[in-house]
C-alpha cells in the first residue's frame, strides 16, 4: 500500500472524526462508549477500504 503523507493525514482525520462522533452518539444514546466507538471505527474502515478498491 503506497499511501502518500497527505492521504495518511486524511485517514487520520477521518478516524479521529469517527471516534469523536461515536463518543457523542454513545453519550446521547447512553450505550457503552467503547462498543459504539469500535463499531463506528469498523464501519469507517470498511467504507474507506471499499472506496479505495473502487478508485483502484
mmCIF file of the N, C-alpha and C atoms, coordinates in Angstrom:
data_MODEL
# 
_entry.id   MODEL 
# 
loop_
_atom_site.group_PDB 
_atom_site.id 
_atom_site.type_symbol 
_atom_site.label_atom_id 
_atom_site.label_alt_id 
_atom_site.label_comp_id 
_atom_site.label_asym_id 
_atom_site.label_entity_id 
_atom_site.label_seq_id 
_atom_site.pdbx_PDB_ins_code 
_atom_site.Cartn_x 
_atom_site.Cartn_y 
_atom_site.Cartn_z 
_atom_site.occupancy 
_atom_site.B_iso_or_equiv 
_atom_site.pdbx_formal_charge 
_atom_site.auth_seq_id 
_atom_site.auth_comp_id 
_atom_site.auth_asym_id 
_atom_site.auth_atom_id 
_atom_site.pdbx_PDB_model_num 
ATOM 1   N N  . UNK A 1 1  ? 0.859   -1.173 0.000  1.00 0.00 ? 1  UNK A N  1 
ATOM 2   C CA . UNK A 1 1  ? 0.000   0.000  0.000  1.00 0.00 ? 1  UNK A CA 1 
ATOM 3   C C  . UNK A 1 1  ? 0.904   1.235  0.000  1.00 0.00 ? 1  UNK A C  1 
ATOM 4   N N  . UNK A 1 2  ? 0.863   2.005  -1.036 1.00 0.00 ? 2  UNK A N  1 
ATOM 5   C CA . UNK A 1 2  ? 1.722   3.182  -1.132 1.00 0.00 ? 2  UNK A CA 1 
ATOM 6   C C  . UNK A 1 2  ? 0.914   4.459  -0.918 1.00 0.00 ? 2  UNK A C  1 
ATOM 7   N N  . UNK A 1 3  ? 0.717   4.765  0.345  1.00 0.00 ? 3  UNK A N  1 
ATOM 8   C CA . UNK A 1 3  ? -0.044  5.964  0.687  1.00 0.00 ? 3  UNK A CA 1 
ATOM 9   C C  . UNK A 1 3  ? 0.906   7.144  0.848  1.00 0.00 ? 3  UNK A C  1 
ATOM 10  N N  . UNK A 1 4  ? 0.531   8.249  0.319  1.00 0.00 ? 4  UNK A N  1 
ATOM 11  C CA . UNK A 1 4  ? 1.289   9.471  0.475  1.00 0.00 ? 4  UNK A CA 1 
ATOM 12  C C  . UNK A 1 4  ? 0.968   10.076 1.846  1.00 0.00 ? 4  UNK A C  1 
ATOM 13  N N  . UNK A 1 5  ? 1.811   11.001 2.297  1.00 0.00 ? 5  UNK A N  1 
ATOM 14  C CA . UNK A 1 5  ? 1.614   11.614 3.608  1.00 0.00 ? 5  UNK A CA 1 
ATOM 15  C C  . UNK A 1 5  ? 0.257   12.313 3.697  1.00 0.00 ? 5  UNK A C  1 
ATOM 16  N N  . UNK A 1 6  ? -0.155  12.992 2.637  1.00 0.00 ? 6  UNK A N  1 
ATOM 17  C CA . UNK A 1 6  ? -1.441  13.690 2.680  1.00 0.00 ? 6  UNK A CA 1 
ATOM 18  C C  . UNK A 1 6  ? -2.597  12.703 2.813  1.00 0.00 ? 6  UNK A C  1 
ATOM 19  N N  . UNK A 1 7  ? -2.474  11.537 2.155  1.00 0.00 ? 7  UNK A N  1 
ATOM 20  C CA . UNK A 1 7  ? -3.514  10.522 2.280  1.00 0.00 ? 7  UNK A CA 1 
ATOM 21  C C  . UNK A 1 7  ? -3.557  9.957  3.699  1.00 0.00 ? 7  UNK A C  1 
ATOM 22  N N  . UNK A 1 8  ? -2.390  9.754  4.297  1.00 0.00 ? 8  UNK A N  1 
ATOM 23  C CA . UNK A 1 8  ? -2.343  9.268  5.675  1.00 0.00 ? 8  UNK A CA 1 
ATOM 24  C C  . UNK A 1 8  ? -2.936  10.295 6.637  1.00 0.00 ? 8  UNK A C  1 
ATOM 25  N N  . UNK A 1 9  ? -2.667  11.565 6.372  1.00 0.00 ? 9  UNK A N  1 
ATOM 26  C CA . UNK A 1 9  ? -3.247  12.626 7.201  1.00 0.00 ? 9  UNK A CA 1 
ATOM 27  C C  . UNK A 1 9  ? -4.768  12.632 7.076  1.00 0.00 ? 9  UNK A C  1 
ATOM 28  N N  . UNK A 1 10 ? -5.278  12.446 5.857  1.00 0.00 ? 10 UNK A N  1 
ATOM 29  C CA . UNK A 1 10 ? -6.727  12.412 5.649  1.00 0.00 ? 10 UNK A CA 1 
ATOM 30  C C  . UNK A 1 10 ? -7.353  11.233 6.382  1.00 0.00 ? 10 UNK A C  1 
ATOM 31  N N  . UNK A 1 11 ? -6.724  10.066 6.306  1.00 0.00 ? 11 UNK A N  1 
ATOM 32  C CA . UNK A 1 11 ? -7.251  8.893  7.002  1.00 0.00 ? 11 UNK A CA 1 
ATOM 33  C C  . UNK A 1 11 ? -7.221  9.112  8.502  1.00 0.00 ? 11 UNK A C  1 
ATOM 34  N N  . UNK A 1 12 ? -6.154  9.721  9.004  1.00 0.00 ? 12 UNK A N  1 
ATOM 35  C CA . UNK A 1 12 ? -6.066  10.021 10.430 1.00 0.00 ? 12 UNK A CA 1 
ATOM 36  C C  . UNK A 1 12 ? -7.177  10.960 10.889 1.00 0.00 ? 12 UNK A C  1 
ATOM 37  N N  . UNK A 1 13 ? -7.438  11.992 10.088 1.00 0.00 ? 13 UNK A N  1 
ATOM 38  C CA . UNK A 1 13 ? -8.516  12.933 10.433 1.00 0.00 ? 13 UNK A CA 1 
ATOM 39  C C  . UNK A 1 13 ? -9.876  12.251 10.362 1.00 0.00 ? 13 UNK A C  1 
ATOM 40  N N  . UNK A 1 14 ? -10.061 11.375 9.377  1.00 0.00 ? 14 UNK A N  1 
ATOM 41  C CA . UNK A 1 14 ? -11.317 10.638 9.236  1.00 0.00 ? 14 UNK A CA 1 
ATOM 42  C C  . UNK A 1 14 ? -11.559 9.738  10.447 1.00 0.00 ? 14 UNK A C  1 
ATOM 43  N N  . UNK A 1 15 ? -10.524 9.016  10.883 1.00 0.00 ? 15 UNK A N  1 
ATOM 44  C CA . UNK A 1 15 ? -10.667 8.131  12.041 1.00 0.00 ? 15 UNK A CA 1 
ATOM 45  C C  . UNK A 1 15 ? -10.906 8.929  13.320 1.00 0.00 ? 15 UNK A C  1 
ATOM 46  N N  . UNK A 1 16 ? -10.236 10.068 13.463 1.00 0.00 ? 16 UNK A N  1 
ATOM 47  C CA . UNK A 1 16 ? -10.448 10.905 14.646 1.00 0.00 ? 16 UNK A CA 1 
ATOM 48  C C  . UNK A 1 16 ? -11.867 11.462 14.657 1.00 0.00 ? 16 UNK A C  1 
ATOM 49  N N  . UNK A 1 17 ? -12.348 11.893 13.504 1.00 0.00 ? 17 UNK A N  1 
ATOM 50  C CA . UNK A 1 17 ? -13.713 12.394 13.402 1.00 0.00 ? 17 UNK A CA 1 
ATOM 51  C C  . UNK A 1 17 ? -14.716 11.301 13.730 1.00 0.00 ? 17 UNK A C  1 
ATOM 52  N N  . UNK A 1 18 ? -14.457 10.096 13.240 1.00 0.00 ? 18 UNK A N  1 
ATOM 53  C CA . UNK A 1 18 ? -15.333 8.964  13.523 1.00 0.00 ? 18 UNK A CA 1 
ATOM 54  C C  . UNK A 1 18 ? -15.359 8.647  15.015 1.00 0.00 ? 18 UNK A C  1 
ATOM 55  N N  . UNK A 1 19 ? -14.198 8.690  15.654 1.00 0.00 ? 19 UNK A N  1 
ATOM 56  C CA . UNK A 1 19 ? -14.129 8.423  17.092 1.00 0.00 ? 19 UNK A CA 1 
ATOM 57  C C  . UNK A 1 19 ? -14.887 9.488  17.879 1.00 0.00 ? 19 UNK A C  1 
ATOM 58  N N  . UNK A 1 20 ? -14.745 10.752 17.482 1.00 0.00 ? 20 UNK A N  1 
ATOM 59  C CA . UNK A 1 20 ? -15.456 11.835 18.166 1.00 0.00 ? 20 UNK A CA 1 
ATOM 60  C C  . UNK A 1 20 ? -16.967 11.697 18.000 1.00 0.00 ? 20 UNK A C  1 
ATOM 61  N N  . UNK A 1 21 ? -17.395 11.384 16.786 1.00 0.00 ? 21 UNK A N  1 
ATOM 62  C CA . UNK A 1 21 ? -18.824 11.205 16.521 1.00 0.00 ? 21 UNK A CA 1 
ATOM 63  C C  . UNK A 1 21 ? -19.376 10.028 17.312 1.00 0.00 ? 21 UNK A C  1 
ATOM 64  N N  . UNK A 1 22 ? -18.622 8.939  17.358 1.00 0.00 ? 22 UNK A N  1 
ATOM 65  C CA . UNK A 1 22 ? -19.057 7.763  18.112 1.00 0.00 ? 22 UNK A CA 1 
ATOM 66  C C  . UNK A 1 22 ? -19.185 8.078  19.600 1.00 0.00 ? 22 UNK A C  1 
ATOM 67  N N  . UNK A 1 23 ? -18.254 8.839  20.131 1.00 0.00 ? 23 UNK A N  1 
ATOM 68  C CA . UNK A 1 23 ? -18.317 9.212  21.544 1.00 0.00 ? 23 UNK A CA 1 
ATOM 69  C C  . UNK A 1 23 ? -19.564 10.047 21.824 1.00 0.00 ? 23 UNK A C  1 
ATOM 70  N N  . UNK A 1 24 ? -19.898 10.958 20.917 1.00 0.00 ? 24 UNK A N  1 
ATOM 71  C CA . UNK A 1 24 ? -21.091 11.779 21.091 1.00 0.00 ? 24 UNK A CA 1 
ATOM 72  C C  . UNK A 1 24 ? -22.359 10.932 20.991 1.00 0.00 ? 24 UNK A C  1 
ATOM 73  N N  . UNK A 1 25 ? -22.384 9.980  20.046 1.00 0.00 ? 25 UNK A N  1 
ATOM 74  C CA . UNK A 1 25 ? -23.539 9.090  19.912 1.00 0.00 ? 25 UNK A CA 1 
ATOM 75  C C  . UNK A 1 25 ? -23.705 8.254  21.178 1.00 0.00 ? 25 UNK A C  1 
ATOM 76  N N  . UNK A 1 26 ? -22.589 7.753  21.713 1.00 0.00 ? 26 UNK A N  1 
ATOM 77  C CA . UNK A 1 26 ? -22.650 6.950  22.937 1.00 0.00 ? 26 UNK A CA 1 
ATOM 78  C C  . UNK A 1 26 ? -23.183 7.775  24.102 1.00 0.00 ? 26 UNK A C  1 
ATOM 79  N N  . UNK A 1 27 ? -22.762 9.029  24.186 1.00 0.00 ? 27 UNK A N  1 
ATOM 80  C CA . UNK A 1 27 ? -23.219 9.903  25.272 1.00 0.00 ? 27 UNK A CA 1 
ATOM 81  C C  . UNK A 1 27 ? -24.715 10.174 25.163 1.00 0.00 ? 27 UNK A C  1 
ATOM 82  N N  . UNK A 1 28 ? -25.182 10.429 23.959 1.00 0.00 ? 28 UNK A N  1 
ATOM 83  C CA . UNK A 1 28 ? -26.599 10.734 23.750 1.00 0.00 ? 28 UNK A CA 1 
ATOM 84  C C  . UNK A 1 28 ? -27.464 9.503  23.967 1.00 0.00 ? 28 UNK A C  1 
ATOM 85  N N  . UNK A 1 29 ? -27.016 8.361  23.430 1.00 0.00 ? 29 UNK A N  1 
ATOM 86  C CA . UNK A 1 29 ? -27.835 7.150  23.497 1.00 0.00 ? 29 UNK A CA 1 
ATOM 87  C C  . UNK A 1 29 ? -27.717 6.411  24.823 1.00 0.00 ? 29 UNK A C  1 
ATOM 88  N N  . UNK A 1 30 ? -26.665 6.690  25.570 1.00 0.00 ? 30 UNK A N  1 
ATOM 89  C CA . UNK A 1 30 ? -26.473 6.004  26.838 1.00 0.00 ? 30 UNK A CA 1 
ATOM 90  C C  . UNK A 1 30 ? -25.860 4.622  26.684 1.00 0.00 ? 30 UNK A C  1 
ATOM 91  N N  . UNK A 1 31 ? -25.417 4.289  25.492 1.00 0.00 ? 31 UNK A N  1 
ATOM 92  C CA . UNK A 1 31 ? -24.780 2.991  25.252 1.00 0.00 ? 31 UNK A CA 1 
ATOM 93  C C  . UNK A 1 31 ? -23.318 3.039  25.704 1.00 0.00 ? 31 UNK A C  1 
ATOM 94  N N  . UNK A 1 32 ? -22.696 1.850  25.742 1.00 0.00 ? 32 UNK A N  1 
ATOM 95  C CA . UNK A 1 32 ? -21.297 1.736  26.132 1.00 0.00 ? 32 UNK A CA 1 
ATOM 96  C C  . UNK A 1 32 ? -20.412 2.454  25.108 1.00 0.00 ? 32 UNK A C  1 
ATOM 97  N N  . UNK A 1 33 ? -19.570 3.356  25.581 1.00 0.00 ? 33 UNK A N  1 
ATOM 98  C CA . UNK A 1 33 ? -18.749 4.184  24.698 1.00 0.00 ? 33 UNK A CA 1 
ATOM 99  C C  . UNK A 1 33 ? -17.773 3.338  23.880 1.00 0.00 ? 33 UNK A C  1 
ATOM 100 N N  . UNK A 1 34 ? -17.175 2.342  24.484 1.00 0.00 ? 34 UNK A N  1 
ATOM 101 C CA . UNK A 1 34 ? -16.195 1.515  23.782 1.00 0.00 ? 34 UNK A CA 1 
ATOM 102 C C  . UNK A 1 34 ? -16.842 0.753  22.629 1.00 0.00 ? 34 UNK A C  1 
ATOM 103 N N  . UNK A 1 35 ? -18.004 0.164  22.886 1.00 0.00 ? 35 UNK A N  1 
ATOM 104 C CA . UNK A 1 35 ? -18.694 -0.602 21.852 1.00 0.00 ? 35 UNK A CA 1 
ATOM 105 C C  . UNK A 1 35 ? -19.090 0.284  20.680 1.00 0.00 ? 35 UNK A C  1 
ATOM 106 N N  . UNK A 1 36 ? -19.659 1.433  20.967 1.00 0.00 ? 36 UNK A N  1 
ATOM 107 C CA . UNK A 1 36 ? -20.087 2.348  19.904 1.00 0.00 ? 36 UNK A CA 1 
ATOM 108 C C  . UNK A 1 36 ? -18.876 2.842  19.110 1.00 0.00 ? 36 UNK A C  1 
ATOM 109 N N  . UNK A 1 37 ? -17.778 3.150  19.802 1.00 0.00 ? 37 UNK A N  1 
ATOM 110 C CA . UNK A 1 37 ? -16.573 3.626  19.118 1.00 0.00 ? 37 UNK A CA 1 
ATOM 111 C C  . UNK A 1 37 ? -15.997 2.553  18.214 1.00 0.00 ? 37 UNK A C  1 
ATOM 112 N N  . UNK A 1 38 ? -15.911 1.322  18.708 1.00 0.00 ? 38 UNK A N  1 
ATOM 113 C CA . UNK A 1 38 ? -15.375 0.240  17.883 1.00 0.00 ? 38 UNK A CA 1 
ATOM 114 C C  . UNK A 1 38 ? -16.248 -0.033 16.662 1.00 0.00 ? 38 UNK A C  1 
ATOM 115 N N  . UNK A 1 39 ? -17.555 0.001  16.843 1.00 0.00 ? 39 UNK A N  1 
ATOM 116 C CA . UNK A 1 39 ? -18.459 -0.193 15.710 1.00 0.00 ? 39 UNK A CA 1 
ATOM 117 C C  . UNK A 1 39 ? -18.308 0.941  14.692 1.00 0.00 ? 39 UNK A C  1 
ATOM 118 N N  . UNK A 1 40 ? -18.246 2.161  15.189 1.00 0.00 ? 40 UNK A N  1 
ATOM 119 C CA . UNK A 1 40 ? -18.089 3.316  14.300 1.00 0.00 ? 40 UNK A CA 1 
ATOM 120 C C  . UNK A 1 40 ? -16.786 3.265  13.524 1.00 0.00 ? 40 UNK A C  1 
ATOM 121 N N  . UNK A 1 41 ? -15.686 2.941  14.203 1.00 0.00 ? 41 UNK A N  1 
ATOM 122 C CA . UNK A 1 41 ? -14.400 2.852  13.520 1.00 0.00 ? 41 UNK A CA 1 
ATOM 123 C C  . UNK A 1 41 ? -14.384 1.693  12.523 1.00 0.00 ? 41 UNK A C  1 
ATOM 124 N N  . UNK A 1 42 ? -15.021 0.591  12.888 1.00 0.00 ? 42 UNK A N  1 
ATOM 125 C CA . UNK A 1 42 ? -15.099 -0.547 11.980 1.00 0.00 ? 42 UNK A CA 1 
ATOM 126 C C  . UNK A 1 42 ? -15.833 -0.195 10.695 1.00 0.00 ? 42 UNK A C  1 
ATOM 127 N N  . UNK A 1 43 ? -16.976 0.462  10.833 1.00 0.00 ? 43 UNK A N  1 
ATOM 128 C CA . UNK A 1 43 ? -17.730 0.883  9.647  1.00 0.00 ? 43 UNK A CA 1 
ATOM 129 C C  . UNK A 1 43 ? -16.922 1.885  8.821  1.00 0.00 ? 43 UNK A C  1 
ATOM 130 N N  . UNK A 1 44 ? -16.238 2.799  9.481  1.00 0.00 ? 44 UNK A N  1 
ATOM 131 C CA . UNK A 1 44 ? -15.432 3.794  8.770  1.00 0.00 ? 44 UNK A CA 1 
ATOM 132 C C  . UNK A 1 44 ? -14.324 3.119  7.968  1.00 0.00 ? 44 UNK A C  1 
ATOM 133 N N  . UNK A 1 45 ? -13.625 2.173  8.591  1.00 0.00 ? 45 UNK A N  1 
ATOM 134 C CA . UNK A 1 45 ? -12.553 1.468  7.895  1.00 0.00 ? 45 UNK A CA 1 
ATOM 135 C C  . UNK A 1 45 ? -13.092 0.629  6.736  1.00 0.00 ? 45 UNK A C  1 
ATOM 136 N N  . UNK A 1 46 ? -14.239 -0.008 6.941  1.00 0.00 ? 46 UNK A N  1 
ATOM 137 C CA . UNK A 1 46 ? -14.828 -0.821 5.877  1.00 0.00 ? 46 UNK A CA 1 
ATOM 138 C C  . UNK A 1 46 ? -15.217 0.046  4.677  1.00 0.00 ? 46 UNK A C  1 
ATOM 139 N N  . UNK A 1 47 ? -15.847 1.169  4.938  1.00 0.00 ? 47 UNK A N  1 
ATOM 140 C CA . UNK A 1 47 ? -16.257 2.070  3.853  1.00 0.00 ? 47 UNK A CA 1 
ATOM 141 C C  . UNK A 1 47 ? -15.029 2.662  3.166  1.00 0.00 ? 47 UNK A C  1 
ATOM 142 N N  . UNK A 1 48 ? -14.010 3.040  3.949  1.00 0.00 ? 48 UNK A N  1 
ATOM 143 C CA . UNK A 1 48 ? -12.782 3.584  3.370  1.00 0.00 ? 48 UNK A CA 1 
ATOM 144 C C  . UNK A 1 48 ? -12.110 2.557  2.468  1.00 0.00 ? 48 UNK A C  1 
ATOM 145 N N  . UNK A 1 49 ? -12.029 1.318  2.936  1.00 0.00 ? 49 UNK A N  1 
ATOM 146 C CA . UNK A 1 49 ? -11.443 0.256  2.123  1.00 0.00 ? 49 UNK A CA 1 
ATOM 147 C C  . UNK A 1 49 ? -12.214 0.016  0.854  1.00 0.00 ? 49 UNK A C  1 
ATOM 148 N N  . UNK A 1 50 ? -13.539 0.005  0.954  1.00 0.00 ? 50 UNK A N  1 
ATOM 149 C CA . UNK A 1 50 ? -14.386 -0.181 -0.214 1.00 0.00 ? 50 UNK A CA 1 
ATOM 150 C C  . UNK A 1 50 ? -14.184 0.925  -1.235 1.00 0.00 ? 50 UNK A C  1 
ATOM 151 N N  . UNK A 1 51 ? -14.102 2.168  -0.771 1.00 0.00 ? 51 UNK A N  1 
ATOM 152 C CA . UNK A 1 51 ? -13.895 3.292  -1.681 1.00 0.00 ? 51 UNK A CA 1 
ATOM 153 C C  . UNK A 1 51 ? -12.513 3.240  -2.334 1.00 0.00 ? 51 UNK A C  1 
ATOM 154 N N  . UNK A 1 52 ? -11.514 2.776  -1.602 1.00 0.00 ? 52 UNK A N  1 
ATOM 155 C CA . UNK A 1 52 ? -10.160 2.636  -2.174 1.00 0.00 ? 52 UNK A CA 1 
ATOM 156 C C  . UNK A 1 52 ? -10.160 1.587  -3.285 1.00 0.00 ? 52 UNK A C  1 
ATOM 157 N N  . UNK A 1 53 ? -10.909 0.509  -3.064 1.00 0.00 ? 53 UNK A N  1 
ATOM 158 C CA . UNK A 1 53 ? -10.995 -0.536 -4.096 1.00 0.00 ? 53 UNK A CA 1 
ATOM 159 C C  . UNK A 1 53 ? -11.665 0.015  -5.348 1.00 0.00 ? 53 UNK A C  1 
ATOM 160 N N  . UNK A 1 54 ? -12.708 0.806  -5.167 1.00 0.00 ? 54 UNK A N  1 
ATOM 161 C CA . UNK A 1 54 ? -13.402 1.382  -6.313 1.00 0.00 ? 54 UNK A CA 1 
ATOM 162 C C  . UNK A 1 54 ? -12.517 2.351  -7.093 1.00 0.00 ? 54 UNK A C  1 
ATOM 163 N N  . UNK A 1 55 ? -11.627 3.047  -6.392 1.00 0.00 ? 55 UNK A N  1 
ATOM 164 C CA . UNK A 1 55 ? -10.752 4.032  -7.040 1.00 0.00 ? 55 UNK A CA 1 
ATOM 165 C C  . UNK A 1 55 ? -9.544  3.393  -7.683 1.00 0.00 ? 55 UNK A C  1 
ATOM 166 N N  . UNK A 1 56 ? -9.271  2.125  -7.417 1.00 0.00 ? 56 UNK A N  1 
ATOM 167 C CA . UNK A 1 56 ? -8.074  1.461  -7.968 1.00 0.00 ? 56 UNK A CA 1 
ATOM 168 C C  . UNK A 1 56 ? -8.236  1.124  -9.418 1.00 0.00 ? 56 UNK A C  1 
# 
